[in-house]
Amino acid sequence: MDAYNVSSSWNSGYAVCNPQTGELYSRADEQSSNNAINGIFFAGDTFRDESIGYNSFMFETECGSFYDDDTEYSIISNAEIQPELMPEESYTFAIERTDNSYIMEMSGNFKHVGQQTLRYERDFIEDGRPIWHYNNTSEEYNGEFNSTLTFEGPHGSYSVEQWPEDSAYPDYFLLGIPHINYYEGSAVIDNVKLFVPGQDESE
């Protein structure tokens, strides 16, 4: 879950879902303020760019479900936040793991629809397509989505298995910060909570 808040010409390749109408509009459209939130599920079966191991994206929105090859847009955002309302109003974001799925949830005053909670769930394997490295343990996965990518550089090449049968990928709680290049900005994040099933609440 992240944001690409840019106004450069290449943002025409990005789209936003209007949760009210269920239709996409380009980030280059005048109705966009370029403050969109991206809820991205990384695909575990295809890559956007194999030369750097860059996974394909899967998007769940009020406008429908999308894969890389479904649309002309490379990013499809769920909705636009309204920074002009802050700090009097704030936004809440949550990510949840169930026994067989991941859930992304965002709540706040969004453009076009006002105060809403947008919630998107995707199974670890849905319509035959997996979420990248969903297995916390090796017992949860049998290697069916493994592939080998070869990376080449000025000093030679090497090959790496991307998702072998005996692999395991524990979940980690991660908060990012704004880039210090052309995305430069600032952010305030507070009231961070981590809930662990069967244990007391931790903050």
C-alpha positions as CSV (number, residue, x, y, z in Angstrom):
1,M,0.0,0.0,0.0
2,D,1.6,3.2,-1.1
3,A,1.3,6.4,-3.1
4,Y,2.9,8.0,-6.2
5,N,2.0,11.6,-5.8
6,V,3.5,13.1,-9.0
7,S,2.3,15.6,-11.6
8,S,4.9,14.7,-14.3
9,S,3.7,13.9,-17.8
10,W,4.2,10.1,-17.3
11,N,1.4,10.0,-14.7
12,S,-0.9,9.6,-17.7
13,G,0.0,5.9,-17.4
14,Y,-1.7,5.8,-13.9
15,A,-5.4,5.7,-13.2
16,V,-7.6,6.1,-10.2
17,C,-10.9,4.3,-9.4
18,N,-13.8,6.6,-8.7
19,P,-15.5,4.6,-5.9
20,Q,-18.7,6.5,-6.5
21,T,-19.2,5.7,-10.2
22,G,-17.0,2.5,-10.5
23,E,-15.1,4.0,-13.4
24,L,-11.4,4.7,-13.9
25,Y,-10.0,8.1,-14.7
26,S,-6.4,9.0,-15.7
27,R,-4.1,10.6,-13.2
28,A,-3.5,13.2,-15.9
29,D,-7.2,14.1,-15.9
30,E,-7.9,17.6,-14.4
31,Q,-10.2,16.0,-11.8
32,S,-7.1,14.2,-10.2
33,S,-5.2,15.9,-7.5
34,N,-2.5,13.2,-7.7
35,N,-3.0,12.2,-4.1
36,A,-4.0,8.6,-4.8
37,I,-3.5,5.5,-2.7
38,N,-2.3,2.3,-4.3
39,G,-3.4,-1.0,-2.9
40,I,-1.2,-3.5,-4.7
41,F,-1.1,-7.2,-4.4
42,F,2.2,-8.5,-5.9
43,A,1.7,-11.4,-8.4
44,G,3.7,-14.6,-7.7
45,D,3.5,-16.0,-11.2
46,T,4.6,-13.3,-13.6
47,F,7.0,-10.4,-13.7
48,R,6.8,-6.9,-15.2
49,D,10.5,-6.9,-15.8
50,E,12.4,-10.1,-15.4
51,S,15.8,-8.4,-15.7
52,I,15.3,-6.9,-12.2
53,G,12.8,-9.5,-10.8
54,Y,10.0,-6.9,-10.8
55,N,6.7,-8.6,-10.1
56,S,3.5,-8.0,-11.9
57,F,0.7,-6.2,-10.0
58,M,-2.8,-7.3,-9.1
59,F,-5.3,-4.6,-8.1
60,E,-8.6,-4.9,-6.2
61,T,-10.8,-1.8,-6.5
62,E,-14.4,-0.6,-6.4
63,C,-14.0,-0.5,-10.2
64,G,-13.2,-4.2,-10.4
65,S,-10.1,-6.5,-10.3
66,F,-7.3,-5.8,-12.7
67,Y,-4.0,-7.4,-13.8
68,D,-1.1,-5.9,-15.7
69,D,-2.5,-7.1,-19.1
70,D,-6.1,-6.0,-18.5
71,T,-5.6,-2.3,-19.0
72,E,-3.4,0.4,-20.5
73,Y,-2.5,1.7,-17.0
74,S,0.5,0.5,-15.1
75,I,-0.9,1.6,-11.7
76,I,-4.6,1.6,-10.7
77,S,-5.2,3.5,-7.4
78,N,-8.1,2.7,-5.1
79,A,-9.1,6.4,-4.3
80,E,-7.7,9.8,-3.7
81,I,-7.2,11.2,-0.2
82,Q,-7.8,14.9,0.4
83,P,-4.7,16.5,2.1
84,E,-6.4,19.8,2.4
85,L,-8.7,18.4,5.1
86,M,-5.7,17.4,7.3
87,P,-4.8,17.6,10.1
88,E,-8.4,18.2,11.3
89,E,-9.2,14.9,9.6
90,S,-7.0,11.8,9.3
91,Y,-6.8,8.5,7.4
92,T,-6.5,4.9,8.8
93,F,-4.8,2.1,6.9
94,A,-4.7,-1.6,7.9
95,I,-3.3,-4.8,6.5
96,E,-4.6,-8.2,7.8
97,R,-3.6,-11.8,7.2
98,T,-6.1,-14.5,7.6
99,D,-5.7,-18.3,7.2
100,N,-5.9,-18.1,3.5
101,S,-5.9,-14.4,2.4
102,Y,-4.5,-10.9,2.8
103,I,-6.8,-7.9,3.4
104,M,-6.1,-4.2,2.8
105,E,-8.3,-1.6,4.4
106,M,-8.3,2.2,4.1
107,S,-10.7,4.6,5.9
108,G,-11.2,8.3,5.7
109,N,-12.7,11.2,3.7
110,F,-12.0,10.3,0.1
111,K,-12.5,12.3,-3.0
112,H,-15.9,11.7,-4.7
113,V,-17.4,9.6,-1.9
114,G,-16.6,11.3,1.4
115,Q,-16.1,9.3,4.6
116,Q,-15.7,5.6,3.6
117,T,-14.0,2.4,4.5
118,L,-12.6,0.6,1.5
119,R,-11.7,-3.0,2.1
120,Y,-10.2,-5.5,-0.3
121,E,-9.5,-9.2,0.3
122,R,-7.6,-11.5,-2.0
123,D,-6.9,-15.2,-1.4
124,F,-3.3,-16.4,-1.4
125,I,-4.2,-18.2,-4.6
126,E,-7.2,-16.7,-6.4
127,D,-8.3,-17.7,-10.0
128,G,-5.2,-19.7,-10.2
129,R,-2.9,-16.7,-9.5
130,P,-0.9,-16.5,-6.3
131,I,0.2,-13.6,-4.1
132,W,4.0,-13.4,-4.1
133,H,5.6,-15.4,-1.3
134,Y,2.4,-15.9,0.7
135,N,3.7,-18.9,2.6
136,N,5.0,-18.3,6.1
137,T,6.2,-21.9,6.3
138,S,7.5,-24.4,3.7
139,E,4.5,-26.7,4.6
140,E,2.1,-24.1,3.1
141,Y,3.5,-24.3,-0.4
142,N,4.7,-27.1,-2.7
143,G,6.8,-25.2,-5.3
144,E,4.3,-24.9,-8.2
145,F,5.0,-21.2,-8.8
146,N,8.8,-21.5,-8.8
147,S,10.8,-20.0,-11.7
148,T,14.4,-19.2,-12.3
149,L,15.5,-15.8,-13.5
150,T,18.9,-14.9,-14.9
151,F,20.4,-11.5,-14.2
152,E,23.2,-10.1,-16.4
153,G,25.6,-7.3,-15.7
154,P,29.0,-5.9,-16.7
155,H,30.8,-8.7,-14.7
156,G,28.7,-11.7,-15.9
157,S,25.4,-13.3,-15.0
158,Y,23.9,-15.5,-12.4
159,S,20.6,-17.4,-12.0
160,V,18.3,-17.5,-8.9
161,E,15.3,-19.6,-8.1
162,Q,12.5,-17.2,-7.3
163,W,10.1,-19.4,-5.1
164,P,11.5,-22.8,-4.4
165,E,9.6,-25.7,-2.8
166,D,11.3,-25.6,0.6
167,S,11.0,-21.8,1.0
168,A,9.3,-19.8,3.8
169,Y,8.6,-16.1,4.1
170,P,7.5,-14.7,7.5
171,D,5.5,-11.6,7.5
172,Y,7.1,-8.3,8.6
173,F,5.4,-5.1,9.7
174,L,7.0,-2.3,7.6
175,L,6.5,1.4,7.4
176,G,8.1,3.4,4.6
177,I,9.2,7.0,4.4
178,P,9.0,9.5,1.5
179,H,11.8,9.1,-1.1
180,I,14.4,11.9,-1.0
181,N,14.4,12.3,-4.8
182,Y,11.6,13.9,-6.9
183,Y,9.0,12.3,-4.6
184,E,10.5,14.4,-1.7
185,G,8.0,15.2,1.0
186,S,7.0,14.5,4.6
187,A,4.5,12.3,6.4
188,V,3.2,11.9,9.9
189,I,2.2,8.4,11.0
190,D,0.8,7.8,14.5
191,N,-1.3,5.3,16.5
192,V,0.4,2.3,15.0
193,K,-1.0,-1.0,16.3
194,L,0.0,-4.6,15.7
195,F,-2.6,-7.3,16.5
196,V,-1.4,-10.9,16.9
197,P,-4.1,-13.6,16.9
198,G,-4.4,-15.2,20.3
199,Q,-2.2,-12.6,22.1
200,D,-2.8,-9.3,23.8
201,E,-2.8,-6.1,21.8
202,S,0.6,-4.5,21.1
203,E,1.3,-0.9,20.2
